[in-house]
């Protein structure tokens, strides 16, 4: 597990096979499961990451399914991330969401299941239809 320049609260549970990128924070009572990849500068509160696509009590014939959280992702409290998805760079996951599909870079998703409702800038501000943010300092057009 990468721990350089990472904050992991003493009450958080982070599996030793998880990778946590520099500048990321894992807050209180948060659990990060096996083989999760979390990018740089991510901020994660109480979020559940599953690790088995077909969970059954007592099933010994299962494999860990990897989940990827790219740089700059923000995940709202009490969200559930179903294993096997990728959360794209700088995307934003709403509180209480259930993420069952990949989220694109800068995507804003909400709901159960989570659905794409818009896009956000690097600072988390909504982008308009021209992919521009009217709030300084990131008022420039989003680079692809």
Secondary structure, DSSP 4 states (H G I P E B T S, - for coil): ---TT-EE-TT-EE-TT-EE-TT-EE-TT-EE-TTEEE-TT-EE-S-EE---TT--TT--------EEE-TT-EE-TT-EE-TT-EE-TT-EE-TT-EE-S-B-TTEEEEEBTEEEEEEB-TTSPBP-TTS---STT--SPPP-
